[in-house]
């Protein structure tokens, strides 16, 4: 009898190991994998962050190719990855900064089982039928995720998809539960508020001329989710929009926020982009923001004069860490309703609880009051 039970167990175990992994990706495509991915490519170097959430022991194991390297968006993270996982230094690049730089031949030569792309990021998107057909003909499965175009909707599902691809559903579920709890807290509180301050959310302050804004896409909808009114979205629906200084002065928003894409190295070199992230502290972050806002057009704004000007780390915009940005927005837009929120502590908690990295720095900041 014991032998029969053992045979049945072995038979069931074999069936479970061989069972297909059936995935519905963010583009709504049905993808079937015969096993958890062992060899794969990804588009954005930024996607090492979600990899680290679902595979904290070694996020880059089996990662043979990236369109753009990790350091393009986050050089400090790249250093940590290389120091901790030296094999990552040998990850090949199959492109550059944009979709039209991608070499399909290079991807095929790397022989991945799976290619993981963003629904619409800087790399190949879901509408690139020719590329999809070429990879499919080569036996490479393509799976789309999204932390960029509709992150409030797609972040949780994208983490779950990565959990499926690598058979790391437990790690994925833990982060999704953490994200959901924080989202629910903010959503419930915002639903009870009567006022919606007017917010201008500027992208890449100091990197582009004034003023590119997040509107109805990427982090733009976070303004509404946090209880504000996104004035750029109100006049120019679309993921981003471009506005003049006159528009900003005429609108005179209650709150001004920018995404800071400058790094500590940029700050040290005296470069213009507002800087946040690894290596920055509160003082240097406030100095960087103040330098940018020290212009007549900004000094005339109510938000600046009343100390309601802020900066958020730009890399939240294509990352499952975006829940930290939502916390920051909620605290800035409705400080009395969210006195307990601490976005910087949340960022630290995520690093310590869910990832193998320790990226010390400041990722959100308020302009220092006079």
Long-range contacts (C-beta under 8 A, 24 or more apart in sequence): 21-164, 21-165, 21-167, 23-143, 23-161, 23-164, 23-165, 25-143, 25-144, 25-145, 25-161, 26-119, 26-126, 26-144, 26-145, 26-146, 26-154, 26-157, 26-158, 26-161, 27-119, 27-126, 27-144, 29-126, 29-142, 29-143, 29-144, 31-141, 31-142, 31-143, 32-141, 33-113, 33-114, 33-141, 33-165, 36-165, 36-166, 36-167, 37-62, 37-112, 37-113, 37-114, 37-165, 37-166, 38-62, 38-113, 39-64, 39-111, 39-112, 39-113, 39-114, 40-64, 40-112, 40-113, 40-114, 40-115, 40-116, 40-165, 41-65, 41-66, 41-94, 41-107, 41-110, 41-112, 41-114, 41-115, 41-116, 42-66, 42-67, 42-115, 42-116, 42-117, 43-67, 43-68, 43-116, 43-117, 43-118, 43-121, 43-122, 43-123, 43-124, 44-68, 44-73, 44-118, 44-121, 44-122, 44-123, 44-318, 45-69, 45-70, 45-71, 45-72, 45-73, 45-74, 45-78, 46-70, 46-73, 46-74, 46-315, 46-318, 46-319, 47-116, 47-118, 47-145, 48-77, 48-81, 49-77, 49-319, 49-320, 49-321, 49-355, 50-145, 50-147, 50-158, 50-159, 50-162, 50-319, 50-320, 51-162, 52-354, 52-355, 52-356, 52-357, 53-159, 53-162, 53-171, 53-172, 53-175, 53-320, 53-354, 53-355, 54-159, 54-162, 54-163, 54-166, 54-168, 54-171, 54-172, 54-175, 55-166, 55-168, 55-171, 56-171, 56-354, 56-355, 56-356, 57-356, 58-85, 59-85, 59-356, 60-85, 60-87, 60-88, 60-91, 61-85, 61-87, 63-88, 63-91, 64-91, 64-92, 64-110, 64-111, 64-112, 65-91, 65-92, 65-93, 65-94, 65-106, 65-107, 65-110, 65-112, 66-91, 66-92, 66-93, 66-94, 67-93, 67-94, 67-95, 67-96, 67-101, 67-102, 67-122, 67-123, 67-124, 68-93, 68-95, 68-96, 68-97, 68-122, 68-123, 69-93, 72-97, 73-315, 74-277, 74-278, 74-315, 75-263, 75-265, 76-263, 76-264, 76-277, 76-278, 76-279, 76-359, 76-361, 77-278, 77-357, 77-359, 80-357, 80-358, 80-359, 81-357, 84-356, 84-357, 95-123, 97-122, 98-122, 98-123, 99-123, 99-124, 99-125, 99-128, 102-131, 104-131, 104-134, 104-135, 107-135, 107-140, 108-134, 108-135, 108-138, 108-140, 112-140, 113-140, 113-141, 114-140, 114-141, 114-142, 114-143, 114-165, 115-140, 115-141, 115-142, 115-143, 116-142, 116-143, 116-144, 116-145, 116-162, 116-165, 117-142, 117-143, 117-144, 117-145, 118-144, 118-145, 118-146, 118-147, 118-148, 118-318, 119-144, 119-145, 119-146, 119-148, 119-149, 119-154, 120-146, 120-148, 120-149, 121-148, 121-318, 147-318, 147-319, 147-320, 147-322, 148-218, 148-317, 148-318, 149-217, 149-218, 149-239, 150-217, 150-221, 151-218, 151-219, 151-222, 151-317, 151-322, 152-183, 152-221, 152-222, 152-225, 152-326, 155-179, 155-320, 155-322, 155-323, 156-180, 158-320, 159-320, 171-354, 174-354, 175-320, 175-354, 178-350, 178-353, 178-354, 179-320, 179-323, 182-323, 182-326, 182-327, 182-346, 183-323, 183-326, 186-225, 186-226, 186-326, 186-327, 186-330, 186-338, 187-225, 189-227, 189-330, 189-334, 189-337, 189-338, 190-225, 190-226, 190-227, 190-330, 190-334, 190-337, 193-227, 193-334, 193-337, 195-227, 196-227, 196-228, 196-229, 197-227, 197-228, 197-229, 197-253, 197-254, 197-255, 197-333, 197-334, 198-228, 198-229, 198-231, 198-251, 198-253, 198-254, 198-255, 199-223, 199-228, 199-229, 199-230, 199-231, 199-253, 199-254, 199-255, 199-256, 199-257, 199-333, 200-231, 200-232, 200-248, 200-251, 200-253, 200-255, 200-256, 200-257, 200-303, 201-230, 201-232, 201-257, 201-258, 201-259, 202-256, 202-257, 202-258, 202-259, 203-240, 203-258, 203-259, 203-314, 204-258, 204-259, 204-261, 204-273, 204-314, 205-258, 205-259, 205-260, 205-273, 205-274, 205-292, 205-311, 206-262, 206-271, 206-272, 206-273, 206-274, 206-292, 207-261, 207-262, 207-272, 207-273, 210-243, 210-244, 210-245, 210-248, 210-297, 211-242, 211-243, 211-244, 211-245, 211-247, 211-248, 212-240, 212-241, 212-242, 212-243, 213-240, 213-241, 213-242, 213-243, 214-239, 214-240, 214-259, 214-317, 215-239, 215-240, 215-241, 218-317, 218-318, 219-259, 219-312, 219-316, 219-317, 219-322, 219-325, 222-322, 222-325, 222-326, 222-329, 223-257, 223-329, 223-333, 225-326, 225-329, 226-326, 226-329, 226-330, 226-332, 226-333, 226-334, 227-330, 227-333, 227-334, 227-337, 228-255, 228-329, 228-333, 245-297, 248-297, 248-301, 249-297, 249-300, 249-301, 252-301, 252-302, 252-303, 253-301, 253-302, 253-303, 254-302, 254-303, 254-308, 255-303, 255-308, 255-309, 255-310, 255-332, 255-333, 256-298, 256-301, 256-303, 256-304, 256-308, 256-309, 256-310, 257-309, 257-310, 257-311, 257-312, 257-329, 257-332, 258-289, 258-292, 258-310, 258-311, 258-312, 259-311, 259-312, 259-313, 259-314, 259-316, 259-317, 260-285, 260-288, 260-289, 260-311, 260-312, 260-313, 260-314, 261-314, 261-315, 262-288, 264-361, 274-311, 276-311, 276-312, 276-313, 276-314, 276-361, 276-362, 276-363, 276-364, 276-365, 277-313, 277-315, 277-359, 277-361, 277-362, 277-363, 278-359, 278-360, 278-361, 279-360, 279-361, 280-361, 280-362, 281-361, 281-362, 282-362, 282-365, 284-362, 285-311, 285-362, 285-365, 286-365, 286-366, 286-367, 286-368, 289-365, 289-367, 290-367, 290-368, 293-367, 304-367, 307-366, 307-367, 307-369, 307-370, 308-332, 309-366, 309-367, 310-364, 310-365, 310-366, 310-367, 311-364, 311-365, 312-363, 312-364, 313-363, 313-364, 316-363, 321-347, 321-350, 324-350, 324-363, 324-364, 325-364, 328-364, 332-366
